[in-house]
Amino acid sequence: MISQKEARAIASDYLIINACKLVRVVLHDDHYAVIGEDQNGRTQLLKVASNGELYKRKSVLEQWQIAYD
């Protein structure tokens, strides 16, 4: 399992590239949930798996997908 600091660093790169600010990093079961906010105030939800892979959710109804595809 990676640390919260590592999860924050992994997610921060993605958030910076997409002009979002980091709001919160929370441990949830076997992954970290990362909450960001874009310039329009919309919430961006990311997931950092225990192996360090970053996932994003495109919408509430869609499944998780790898962030850098």
mmJSON file of the N, C-alpha and C atoms, coordinates in Angstrom:
{"data_MODEL":{"atom_site":{
"group_PDB":["ATOM","ATOM","ATOM","ATOM","ATOM","ATOM","ATOM","ATOM","ATOM","ATOM","ATOM","ATOM","ATOM","ATOM","ATOM","ATOM","ATOM","ATOM","ATOM","ATOM","ATOM","ATOM","ATOM","ATOM","ATOM","ATOM","ATOM","ATOM","ATOM","ATOM","ATOM","ATOM","ATOM","ATOM","ATOM","ATOM","ATOM","ATOM","ATOM","ATOM","ATOM","ATOM","ATOM","ATOM","ATOM","ATOM","ATOM","ATOM","ATOM","ATOM","ATOM","ATOM","ATOM","ATOM","ATOM","ATOM","ATOM","ATOM","ATOM","ATOM","ATOM","ATOM","ATOM","ATOM","ATOM","ATOM","ATOM","ATOM","ATOM","ATOM","ATOM","ATOM","ATOM","ATOM","ATOM","ATOM","ATOM","ATOM","ATOM","ATOM","ATOM","ATOM","ATOM","ATOM","ATOM","ATOM","ATOM","ATOM","ATOM","ATOM","ATOM","ATOM","ATOM","ATOM","ATOM","ATOM","ATOM","ATOM","ATOM","ATOM","ATOM","ATOM","ATOM","ATOM","ATOM","ATOM","ATOM","ATOM","ATOM","ATOM","ATOM","ATOM","ATOM","ATOM","ATOM","ATOM","ATOM","ATOM","ATOM","ATOM","ATOM","ATOM","ATOM","ATOM","ATOM","ATOM","ATOM","ATOM","ATOM","ATOM","ATOM","ATOM","ATOM","ATOM","ATOM","ATOM","ATOM","ATOM","ATOM","ATOM","ATOM","ATOM","ATOM","ATOM","ATOM","ATOM","ATOM","ATOM","ATOM","ATOM","ATOM","ATOM","ATOM","ATOM","ATOM","ATOM","ATOM","ATOM","ATOM","ATOM","ATOM","ATOM","ATOM","ATOM","ATOM","ATOM","ATOM","ATOM","ATOM","ATOM","ATOM","ATOM","ATOM","ATOM","ATOM","ATOM","ATOM","ATOM","ATOM","ATOM","ATOM","ATOM","ATOM","ATOM","ATOM","ATOM","ATOM","ATOM","ATOM","ATOM","ATOM","ATOM","ATOM","ATOM","ATOM","ATOM","ATOM","ATOM","ATOM","ATOM","ATOM","ATOM","ATOM","ATOM","ATOM","ATOM","ATOM"],
"id":[1,2,3,4,5,6,7,8,9,10,11,12,13,14,15,16,17,18,19,20,21,22,23,24,25,26,27,28,29,30,31,32,33,34,35,36,37,38,39,40,41,42,43,44,45,46,47,48,49,50,51,52,53,54,55,56,57,58,59,60,61,62,63,64,65,66,67,68,69,70,71,72,73,74,75,76,77,78,79,80,81,82,83,84,85,86,87,88,89,90,91,92,93,94,95,96,97,98,99,100,101,102,103,104,105,106,107,108,109,110,111,112,113,114,115,116,117,118,119,120,121,122,123,124,125,126,127,128,129,130,131,132,133,134,135,136,137,138,139,140,141,142,143,144,145,146,147,148,149,150,151,152,153,154,155,156,157,158,159,160,161,162,163,164,165,166,167,168,169,170,171,172,173,174,175,176,177,178,179,180,181,182,183,184,185,186,187,188,189,190,191,192,193,194,195,196,197,198,199,200,201,202,203,204,205,206,207],
"type_symbol":["N","C","C","N","C","C","N","C","C","N","C","C","N","C","C","N","C","C","N","C","C","N","C","C","N","C","C","N","C","C","N","C","C","N","C","C","N","C","C","N","C","C","N","C","C","N","C","C","N","C","C","N","C","C","N","C","C","N","C","C","N","C","C","N","C","C","N","C","C","N","C","C","N","C","C","N","C","C","N","C","C","N","C","C","N","C","C","N","C","C","N","C","C","N","C","C","N","C","C","N","C","C","N","C","C","N","C","C","N","C","C","N","C","C","N","C","C","N","C","C","N","C","C","N","C","C","N","C","C","N","C","C","N","C","C","N","C","C","N","C","C","N","C","C","N","C","C","N","C","C","N","C","C","N","C","C","N","C","C","N","C","C","N","C","C","N","C","C","N","C","C","N","C","C","N","C","C","N","C","C","N","C","C","N","C","C","N","C","C","N","C","C","N","C","C","N","C","C","N","C","C","N","C","C","N","C","C"],
"label_atom_id":["N","CA","C","N","CA","C","N","CA","C","N","CA","C","N","CA","C","N","CA","C","N","CA","C","N","CA","C","N","CA","C","N","CA","C","N","CA","C","N","CA","C","N","CA","C","N","CA","C","N","CA","C","N","CA","C","N","CA","C","N","CA","C","N","CA","C","N","CA","C","N","CA","C","N","CA","C","N","CA","C","N","CA","C","N","CA","C","N","CA","C","N","CA","C","N","CA","C","N","CA","C","N","CA","C","N","CA","C","N","CA","C","N","CA","C","N","CA","C","N","CA","C","N","CA","C","N","CA","C","N","CA","C","N","CA","C","N","CA","C","N","CA","C","N","CA","C","N","CA","C","N","CA","C","N","CA","C","N","CA","C","N","CA","C","N","CA","C","N","CA","C","N","CA","C","N","CA","C","N","CA","C","N","CA","C","N","CA","C","N","CA","C","N","CA","C","N","CA","C","N","CA","C","N","CA","C","N","CA","C","N","CA","C","N","CA","C","N","CA","C","N","CA","C","N","CA","C","N","CA","C","N","CA","C","N","CA","C","N","CA","C"],
"label_alt_id":[null,null,null,null,null,null,null,null,null,null,null,null,null,null,null,null,null,null,null,null,null,null,null,null,null,null,null,null,null,null,null,null,null,null,null,null,null,null,null,null,null,null,null,null,null,null,null,null,null,null,null,null,null,null,null,null,null,null,null,null,null,null,null,null,null,null,null,null,null,null,null,null,null,null,null,null,null,null,null,null,null,null,null,null,null,null,null,null,null,null,null,null,null,null,null,null,null,null,null,null,null,null,null,null,null,null,null,null,null,null,null,null,null,null,null,null,null,null,null,null,null,null,null,null,null,null,null,null,null,null,null,null,null,null,null,null,null,null,null,null,null,null,null,null,null,null,null,null,null,null,null,null,null,null,null,null,null,null,null,null,null,null,null,null,null,null,null,null,null,null,null,null,null,null,null,null,null,null,null,null,null,null,null,null,null,null,null,null,null,null,null,null,null,null,null,null,null,null,null,null,null,null,null,null,null,null,null],
"label_comp_id":["MET","MET","MET","ILE","ILE","ILE","SER","SER","SER","GLN","GLN","GLN","LYS","LYS","LYS","GLU","GLU","GLU","ALA","ALA","ALA","ARG","ARG","ARG","ALA","ALA","ALA","ILE","ILE","ILE","ALA","ALA","ALA","SER","SER","SER","ASP","ASP","ASP","TYR","TYR","TYR","LEU","LEU","LEU","ILE","ILE","ILE","ILE","ILE","ILE","ASN","ASN","ASN","ALA","ALA","ALA","CYS","CYS","CYS","LYS","LYS","LYS","LEU","LEU","LEU","VAL","VAL","VAL","ARG","ARG","ARG","VAL","VAL","VAL","VAL","VAL","VAL","LEU","LEU","LEU","HIS","HIS","HIS","ASP","ASP","ASP","ASP","ASP","ASP","HIS","HIS","HIS","TYR","TYR","TYR","ALA","ALA","ALA","VAL","VAL","VAL","ILE","ILE","ILE","GLY","GLY","GLY","GLU","GLU","GLU","ASP","ASP","ASP","GLN","GLN","GLN","ASN","ASN","ASN","GLY","GLY","GLY","ARG","ARG","ARG","THR","THR","THR","GLN","GLN","GLN","LEU","LEU","LEU","LEU","LEU","LEU","LYS","LYS","LYS","VAL","VAL","VAL","ALA","ALA","ALA","SER","SER","SER","ASN","ASN","ASN","GLY","GLY","GLY","GLU","GLU","GLU","LEU","LEU","LEU","TYR","TYR","TYR","LYS","LYS","LYS","ARG","ARG","ARG","LYS","LYS","LYS","SER","SER","SER","VAL","VAL","VAL","LEU","LEU","LEU","GLU","GLU","GLU","GLN","GLN","GLN","TRP","TRP","TRP","GLN","GLN","GLN","ILE","ILE","ILE","ALA","ALA","ALA","TYR","TYR","TYR","ASP","ASP","ASP"],
"label_asym_id":["A","A","A","A","A","A","A","A","A","A","A","A","A","A","A","A","A","A","A","A","A","A","A","A","A","A","A","A","A","A","A","A","A","A","A","A","A","A","A","A","A","A","A","A","A","A","A","A","A","A","A","A","A","A","A","A","A","A","A","A","A","A","A","A","A","A","A","A","A","A","A","A","A","A","A","A","A","A","A","A","A","A","A","A","A","A","A","A","A","A","A","A","A","A","A","A","A","A","A","A","A","A","A","A","A","A","A","A","A","A","A","A","A","A","A","A","A","A","A","A","A","A","A","A","A","A","A","A","A","A","A","A","A","A","A","A","A","A","A","A","A","A","A","A","A","A","A","A","A","A","A","A","A","A","A","A","A","A","A","A","A","A","A","A","A","A","A","A","A","A","A","A","A","A","A","A","A","A","A","A","A","A","A","A","A","A","A","A","A","A","A","A","A","A","A","A","A","A","A","A","A","A","A","A","A","A","A"],
"label_entity_id":["1","1","1","1","1","1","1","1","1","1","1","1","1","1","1","1","1","1","1","1","1","1","1","1","1","1","1","1","1","1","1","1","1","1","1","1","1","1","1","1","1","1","1","1","1","1","1","1","1","1","1","1","1","1","1","1","1","1","1","1","1","1","1","1","1","1","1","1","1","1","1","1","1","1","1","1","1","1","1","1","1","1","1","1","1","1","1","1","1","1","1","1","1","1","1","1","1","1","1","1","1","1","1","1","1","1","1","1","1","1","1","1","1","1","1","1","1","1","1","1","1","1","1","1","1","1","1","1","1","1","1","1","1","1","1","1","1","1","1","1","1","1","1","1","1","1","1","1","1","1","1","1","1","1","1","1","1","1","1","1","1","1","1","1","1","1","1","1","1","1","1","1","1","1","1","1","1","1","1","1","1","1","1","1","1","1","1","1","1","1","1","1","1","1","1","1","1","1","1","1","1","1","1","1","1","1","1"],
"label_seq_id":[1,1,1,2,2,2,3,3,3,4,4,4,5,5,5,6,6,6,7,7,7,8,8,8,9,9,9,10,10,10,11,11,11,12,12,12,13,13,13,14,14,14,15,15,15,16,16,16,17,17,17,18,18,18,19,19,19,20,20,20,21,21,21,22,22,22,23,23,23,24,24,24,25,25,25,26,26,26,27,27,27,28,28,28,29,29,29,30,30,30,31,31,31,32,32,32,33,33,33,34,34,34,35,35,35,36,36,36,37,37,37,38,38,38,39,39,39,40,40,40,41,41,41,42,42,42,43,43,43,44,44,44,45,45,45,46,46,46,47,47,47,48,48,48,49,49,49,50,50,50,51,51,51,52,52,52,53,53,53,54,54,54,55,55,55,56,56,56,57,57,57,58,58,58,59,59,59,60,60,60,61,61,61,62,62,62,63,63,63,64,64,64,65,65,65,66,66,66,67,67,67,68,68,68,69,69,69],
"pdbx_PDB_ins_code":[null,null,null,null,null,null,null,null,null,null,null,null,null,null,null,null,null,null,null,null,null,null,null,null,null,null,null,null,null,null,null,null,null,null,null,null,null,null,null,null,null,null,null,null,null,null,null,null,null,null,null,null,null,null,null,null,null,null,null,null,null,null,null,null,null,null,null,null,null,null,null,null,null,null,null,null,null,null,null,null,null,null,null,null,null,null,null,null,null,null,null,null,null,null,null,null,null,null,null,null,null,null,null,null,null,null,null,null,null,null,null,null,null,null,null,null,null,null,null,null,null,null,null,null,null,null,null,null,null,null,null,null,null,null,null,null,null,null,null,null,null,null,null,null,null,null,null,null,null,null,null,null,null,null,null,null,null,null,null,null,null,null,null,null,null,null,null,null,null,null,null,null,null,null,null,null,null,null,null,null,null,null,null,null,null,null,null,null,null,null,null,null,null,null,null,null,null,null,null,null,null,null,null,null,null,null,null],
"Cartn_x":[0.843,0.0,0.879,0.561,1.315,0.848,1.631,1.278,0.345,-0.263,-1.139,-0.331,0.89,1.757,2.043,2.308,2.543,1.281,0.135,-1.135,-1.396,-1.11,-1.291,-0.394,0.848,1.786,1.333,0.879,0.408,-0.79,-1.736,-2.941,-2.66,-1.725,-1.429,-0.973,-0.151,0.304,-0.886,-1.828,-3.015,-3.845,-4.042,-4.859,-4.231,-2.917,-2.233,-2.391,-2.179,-2.31,-3.717,-4.714,-6.111,-6.656,-5.769,-6.125,-7.132,-6.878,-7.726,-6.908,-7.59,-6.892,-7.263,-6.319,-6.526,-7.34,-8.402,-9.254,-9.007,-8.963,-8.837,-8.36,-7.6,-7.172,-7.624,-8.407,-8.99,-8.727,-8.285,-8.114,-9.492,-9.76,-11.059,-10.821,-11.007,-10.779,-9.369,-9.242,-7.937,-7.375,-7.904,-7.4,-7.584,-6.99,-7.19,-8.17,-9.158,-10.076,-9.509,-9.384,-8.821,-9.903,-10.166,-11.193,-10.504,-10.827,-10.292,-11.433,-11.083,-12.1,-11.545,-12.324,-11.845,-12.166,-11.795,-11.954,-13.408,-14.323,-15.751,-16.444,-15.662,-16.224,-16.778,-16.571,-17.052,-16.081,-16.618,-15.809,-15.222,-13.952,-13.255,-12.899,-13.35,-13.099,-12.106,-11.008,-9.961,-9.779,-9.155,-8.861,-7.419,-6.631,-5.267,-5.261,-5.03,-5.025,-3.801,-3.835,-2.735,-1.418,-1.475,-0.25,0.219,-0.483,-0.083,-0.743,-1.62,-2.32,-3.397,-3.514,-4.477,-5.674,-6.864,-8.108,-8.958,-9.758,-10.702,-12.09,-13.065,-14.452,-14.981,-15.438,-15.902,-17.245,-18.13,-19.407,-19.875,-20.893,-21.372,-21.79,-22.355,-22.881,-21.851,-20.687,-19.684,-18.706,-18.072,-17.078,-15.773,-14.894,-13.56,-12.732,-11.865,-10.916,-9.564,-8.507,-7.168,-7.093,-6.517,-6.53,-5.712,-4.609,-3.733,-3.868,-4.982,-5.143,-5.423],
"Cartn_y":[-1.189,0.0,1.24,2.166,3.408,4.324,5.346,6.281,7.371,8.107,9.2,10.275,10.496,11.484,11.087,9.799,9.307,9.44,9.109,9.231,10.68,11.585,13.015,13.464,13.005,13.374,12.826,11.586,10.967,11.737,12.062,12.765,14.224,14.849,16.264,16.523,15.64,15.811,15.879,14.962,14.939,16.209,16.609,17.782,19.05,19.187,20.369,20.436,19.307,19.255,19.667,19.323,19.61,20.846,21.707,22.988,22.828,21.86,21.626,21.838,22.144,22.237,21.032,20.612,19.474,19.932,19.209,19.553,18.612,17.301,16.34,14.984,14.284,12.907,12.069,11.011,10.204,8.724,7.993,6.55,5.901,5.063,4.393,2.933,2.031,0.595,0.327,-0.077,-0.444,0.607,1.828,2.888,4.254,5.27,6.643,7.326,7.977,8.798,10.213,10.798,12.135,13.037,14.119,15.058,16.343,16.769,18.008,18.89,20.1,21.028,21.76,21.809,22.506,23.996,24.737,26.192,26.637,25.748,26.068,25.63,25.124,24.697,23.289,22.542,21.159,20.238,19.264,18.293,17.271,16.98,15.952,14.839,13.636,12.511,11.557,11.294,10.387,9.293,8.224,7.105,6.697,6.577,6.08,4.695,3.679,2.292,2.031,0.933,0.586,0.371,0.085,-0.094,1.205,2.312,3.611,4.01,3.16,3.524,4.559,5.514,6.596,6.352,6.47,6.29,7.54,7.808,8.924,8.411,9.165,8.838,9.942,9.551,10.551,11.15,10.334,10.826,9.863,10.253,9.456,8.056,7.929,6.645,5.77,6.323,5.555,4.88,3.835,3.106,3.891,3.444,4.033,3.644,4.532,4.215,4.812,4.233,4.745,6.187,7.06,8.494,8.877,8.202,8.575,7.59,7.618,6.727,7.507],
"Cartn_z":[0.0,0.0,0.0,-0.877,-0.918,0.206,0.496,1.567,1.028,1.949,1.546,0.815,1.251,0.606,-0.847,-1.079,-2.441,-3.292,-2.718,-3.443,-3.829,-2.912,-3.179,-4.344,-4.354,-5.422,-6.773,-6.798,-8.043,-8.598,-7.746,-8.184,-8.531,-7.836,-8.072,-9.498,-10.046,-11.429,-12.379,-12.216,-13.071,-12.871,-11.627,-11.341,-11.913,-11.8,-12.334,-13.851,-14.515,-15.978,-16.407,-15.621,-15.956,-15.248,-14.773,-14.148,-13.008,-12.151,-10.983,-9.715,-8.64,-7.361,-6.502,-5.697,-4.802,-3.602,-3.293,-2.161,-0.985,-1.267,-0.17,-0.676,0.173,-0.092,1.093,0.831,1.897,1.627,2.651,2.528,2.535,1.534,1.432,1.071,2.009,1.825,1.304,0.034,-0.523,-1.482,-1.44,-2.313,-1.644,-2.25,-1.795,-2.737,-2.181,-2.962,-2.953,-4.127,-4.261,-4.832,-4.138,-4.565,-5.009,-6.217,-6.763,-7.221,-7.623,-8.107,-9.321,-10.405,-11.599,-11.505,-12.539,-12.524,-12.506,-12.892,-12.888,-11.604,-10.644,-9.375,-9.373,-10.468,-10.533,-9.813,-9.121,-8.393,-9.353,-9.181,-9.951,-8.982,-9.25,-8.362,-9.006,-8.294,-8.753,-7.724,-8.159,-7.265,-7.509,-6.426,-6.526,-5.89,-6.714,-6.239,-5.374,-4.645,-3.737,-4.475,-5.784,-6.572,-7.225,-6.983,-7.511,-8.812,-9.374,-10.605,-10.302,-11.202,-11.044,-11.955,-11.392,-12.14,-12.005,-13.018,-12.949,-13.275,-12.867,-13.182,-14.084,-15.26,-16.221,-15.813,-15.291,-14.773,-13.693,-12.998,-11.87,-12.309,-13.494,-13.944,-14.645,-14.991,-15.719,-14.777,-15.263,-14.481,-14.429,-13.532,-13.418,-14.628,-15.069,-16.134,-15.776,-16.332,-16.058,-16.548,-15.746,-16.032,-17.258,-17.489,-18.604,-19.748,-20.453,-21.606,-22.862],
"occupancy":[1.0,1.0,1.0,1.0,1.0,1.0,1.0,1.0,1.0,1.0,1.0,1.0,1.0,1.0,1.0,1.0,1.0,1.0,1.0,1.0,1.0,1.0,1.0,1.0,1.0,1.0,1.0,1.0,1.0,1.0,1.0,1.0,1.0,1.0,1.0,1.0,1.0,1.0,1.0,1.0,1.0,1.0,1.0,1.0,1.0,1.0,1.0,1.0,1.0,1.0,1.0,1.0,1.0,1.0,1.0,1.0,1.0,1.0,1.0,1.0,1.0,1.0,1.0,1.0,1.0,1.0,1.0,1.0,1.0,1.0,1.0,1.0,1.0,1.0,1.0,1.0,1.0,1.0,1.0,1.0,1.0,1.0,1.0,1.0,1.0,1.0,1.0,1.0,1.0,1.0,1.0,1.0,1.0,1.0,1.0,1.0,1.0,1.0,1.0,1.0,1.0,1.0,1.0,1.0,1.0,1.0,1.0,1.0,1.0,1.0,1.0,1.0,1.0,1.0,1.0,1.0,1.0,1.0,1.0,1.0,1.0,1.0,1.0,1.0,1.0,1.0,1.0,1.0,1.0,1.0,1.0,1.0,1.0,1.0,1.0,1.0,1.0,1.0,1.0,1.0,1.0,1.0,1.0,1.0,1.0,1.0,1.0,1.0,1.0,1.0,1.0,1.0,1.0,1.0,1.0,1.0,1.0,1.0,1.0,1.0,1.0,1.0,1.0,1.0,1.0,1.0,1.0,1.0,1.0,1.0,1.0,1.0,1.0,1.0,1.0,1.0,1.0,1.0,1.0,1.0,1.0,1.0,1.0,1.0,1.0,1.0,1.0,1.0,1.0,1.0,1.0,1.0,1.0,1.0,1.0,1.0,1.0,1.0,1.0,1.0,1.0,1.0,1.0,1.0,1.0,1.0,1.0],
"B_iso_or_equiv":[0.0,0.0,0.0,0.0,0.0,0.0,0.0,0.0,0.0,0.0,0.0,0.0,0.0,0.0,0.0,0.0,0.0,0.0,0.0,0.0,0.0,0.0,0.0,0.0,0.0,0.0,0.0,0.0,0.0,0.0,0.0,0.0,0.0,0.0,0.0,0.0,0.0,0.0,0.0,0.0,0.0,0.0,0.0,0.0,0.0,0.0,0.0,0.0,0.0,0.0,0.0,0.0,0.0,0.0,0.0,0.0,0.0,0.0,0.0,0.0,0.0,0.0,0.0,0.0,0.0,0.0,0.0,0.0,0.0,0.0,0.0,0.0,0.0,0.0,0.0,0.0,0.0,0.0,0.0,0.0,0.0,0.0,0.0,0.0,0.0,0.0,0.0,0.0,0.0,0.0,0.0,0.0,0.0,0.0,0.0,0.0,0.0,0.0,0.0,0.0,0.0,0.0,0.0,0.0,0.0,0.0,0.0,0.0,0.0,0.0,0.0,0.0,0.0,0.0,0.0,0.0,0.0,0.0,0.0,0.0,0.0,0.0,0.0,0.0,0.0,0.0,0.0,0.0,0.0,0.0,0.0,0.0,0.0,0.0,0.0,0.0,0.0,0.0,0.0,0.0,0.0,0.0,0.0,0.0,0.0,0.0,0.0,0.0,0.0,0.0,0.0,0.0,0.0,0.0,0.0,0.0,0.0,0.0,0.0,0.0,0.0,0.0,0.0,0.0,0.0,0.0,0.0,0.0,0.0,0.0,0.0,0.0,0.0,0.0,0.0,0.0,0.0,0.0,0.0,0.0,0.0,0.0,0.0,0.0,0.0,0.0,0.0,0.0,0.0,0.0,0.0,0.0,0.0,0.0,0.0,0.0,0.0,0.0,0.0,0.0,0.0,0.0,0.0,0.0,0.0,0.0,0.0],
"pdbx_formal_charge":[null,null,null,null,null,null,null,null,null,null,null,null,null,null,null,null,null,null,null,null,null,null,null,null,null,null,null,null,null,null,null,null,null,null,null,null,null,null,null,null,null,null,null,null,null,null,null,null,null,null,null,null,null,null,null,null,null,null,null,null,null,null,null,null,null,null,null,null,null,null,null,null,null,null,null,null,null,null,null,null,null,null,null,null,null,null,null,null,null,null,null,null,null,null,null,null,null,null,null,null,null,null,null,null,null,null,null,null,null,null,null,null,null,null,null,null,null,null,null,null,null,null,null,null,null,null,null,null,null,null,null,null,null,null,null,null,null,null,null,null,null,null,null,null,null,null,null,null,null,null,null,null,null,null,null,null,null,null,null,null,null,null,null,null,null,null,null,null,null,null,null,null,null,null,null,null,null,null,null,null,null,null,null,null,null,null,null,null,null,null,null,null,null,null,null,null,null,null,null,null,null,null,null,null,null,null,null],
"auth_seq_id":[1,1,1,2,2,2,3,3,3,4,4,4,5,5,5,6,6,6,7,7,7,8,8,8,9,9,9,10,10,10,11,11,11,12,12,12,13,13,13,14,14,14,15,15,15,16,16,16,17,17,17,18,18,18,19,19,19,20,20,20,21,21,21,22,22,22,23,23,23,24,24,24,25,25,25,26,26,26,27,27,27,28,28,28,29,29,29,30,30,30,31,31,31,32,32,32,33,33,33,34,34,34,35,35,35,36,36,36,37,37,37,38,38,38,39,39,39,40,40,40,41,41,41,42,42,42,43,43,43,44,44,44,45,45,45,46,46,46,47,47,47,48,48,48,49,49,49,50,50,50,51,51,51,52,52,52,53,53,53,54,54,54,55,55,55,56,56,56,57,57,57,58,58,58,59,59,59,60,60,60,61,61,61,62,62,62,63,63,63,64,64,64,65,65,65,66,66,66,67,67,67,68,68,68,69,69,69],
"auth_comp_id":["MET","MET","MET","ILE","ILE","ILE","SER","SER","SER","GLN","GLN","GLN","LYS","LYS","LYS","GLU","GLU","GLU","ALA","ALA","ALA","ARG","ARG","ARG","ALA","ALA","ALA","ILE","ILE","ILE","ALA","ALA","ALA","SER","SER","SER","ASP","ASP","ASP","TYR","TYR","TYR","LEU","LEU","LEU","ILE","ILE","ILE","ILE","ILE","ILE","ASN","ASN","ASN","ALA","ALA","ALA","CYS","CYS","CYS","LYS","LYS","LYS","LEU","LEU","LEU","VAL","VAL","VAL","ARG","ARG","ARG","VAL","VAL","VAL","VAL","VAL","VAL","LEU","LEU","LEU","HIS","HIS","HIS","ASP","ASP","ASP","ASP","ASP","ASP","HIS","HIS","HIS","TYR","TYR","TYR","ALA","ALA","ALA","VAL","VAL","VAL","ILE","ILE","ILE","GLY","GLY","GLY","GLU","GLU","GLU","ASP","ASP","ASP","GLN","GLN","GLN","ASN","ASN","ASN","GLY","GLY","GLY","ARG","ARG","ARG","THR","THR","THR","GLN","GLN","GLN","LEU","LEU","LEU","LEU","LEU","LEU","LYS","LYS","LYS","VAL","VAL","VAL","ALA","ALA","ALA","SER","SER","SER","ASN","ASN","ASN","GLY","GLY","GLY","GLU","GLU","GLU","LEU","LEU","LEU","TYR","TYR","TYR","LYS","LYS","LYS","ARG","ARG","ARG","LYS","LYS","LYS","SER","SER","SER","VAL","VAL","VAL","LEU","LEU","LEU","GLU","GLU","GLU","GLN","GLN","GLN","TRP","TRP","TRP","GLN","GLN","GLN","ILE","ILE","ILE","ALA","ALA","ALA","TYR","TYR","TYR","ASP","ASP","ASP"],
"auth_asym_id":["A","A","A","A","A","A","A","A","A","A","A","A","A","A","A","A","A","A","A","A","A","A","A","A","A","A","A","A","A","A","A","A","A","A","A","A","A","A","A","A","A","A","A","A","A","A","A","A","A","A","A","A","A","A","A","A","A","A","A","A","A","A","A","A","A","A","A","A","A","A","A","A","A","A","A","A","A","A","A","A","A","A","A","A","A","A","A","A","A","A","A","A","A","A","A","A","A","A","A","A","A","A","A","A","A","A","A","A","A","A","A","A","A","A","A","A","A","A","A","A","A","A","A","A","A","A","A","A","A","A","A","A","A","A","A","A","A","A","A","A","A","A","A","A","A","A","A","A","A","A","A","A","A","A","A","A","A","A","A","A","A","A","A","A","A","A","A","A","A","A","A","A","A","A","A","A","A","A","A","A","A","A","A","A","A","A","A","A","A","A","A","A","A","A","A","A","A","A","A","A","A","A","A","A","A","A","A"],
"auth_atom_id":["N","CA","C","N","CA","C","N","CA","C","N","CA","C","N","CA","C","N","CA","C","N","CA","C","N","CA","C","N","CA","C","N","CA","C","N","CA","C","N","CA","C","N","CA","C","N","CA","C","N","CA","C","N","CA","C","N","CA","C","N","CA","C","N","CA","C","N","CA","C","N","CA","C","N","CA","C","N","CA","C","N","CA","C","N","CA","C","N","CA","C","N","CA","C","N","CA","C","N","CA","C","N","CA","C","N","CA","C","N","CA","C","N","CA","C","N","CA","C","N","CA","C","N","CA","C","N","CA","C","N","CA","C","N","CA","C","N","CA","C","N","CA","C","N","CA","C","N","CA","C","N","CA","C","N","CA","C","N","CA","C","N","CA","C","N","CA","C","N","CA","C","N","CA","C","N","CA","C","N","CA","C","N","CA","C","N","CA","C","N","CA","C","N","CA","C","N","CA","C","N","CA","C","N","CA","C","N","CA","C","N","CA","C","N","CA","C","N","CA","C","N","CA","C","N","CA","C","N","CA","C","N","CA","C","N","CA","C","N","CA","C"],
"pdbx_PDB_model_num":[1,1,1,1,1,1,1,1,1,1,1,1,1,1,1,1,1,1,1,1,1,1,1,1,1,1,1,1,1,1,1,1,1,1,1,1,1,1,1,1,1,1,1,1,1,1,1,1,1,1,1,1,1,1,1,1,1,1,1,1,1,1,1,1,1,1,1,1,1,1,1,1,1,1,1,1,1,1,1,1,1,1,1,1,1,1,1,1,1,1,1,1,1,1,1,1,1,1,1,1,1,1,1,1,1,1,1,1,1,1,1,1,1,1,1,1,1,1,1,1,1,1,1,1,1,1,1,1,1,1,1,1,1,1,1,1,1,1,1,1,1,1,1,1,1,1,1,1,1,1,1,1,1,1,1,1,1,1,1,1,1,1,1,1,1,1,1,1,1,1,1,1,1,1,1,1,1,1,1,1,1,1,1,1,1,1,1,1,1,1,1,1,1,1,1,1,1,1,1,1,1,1,1,1,1,1,1]
}}}
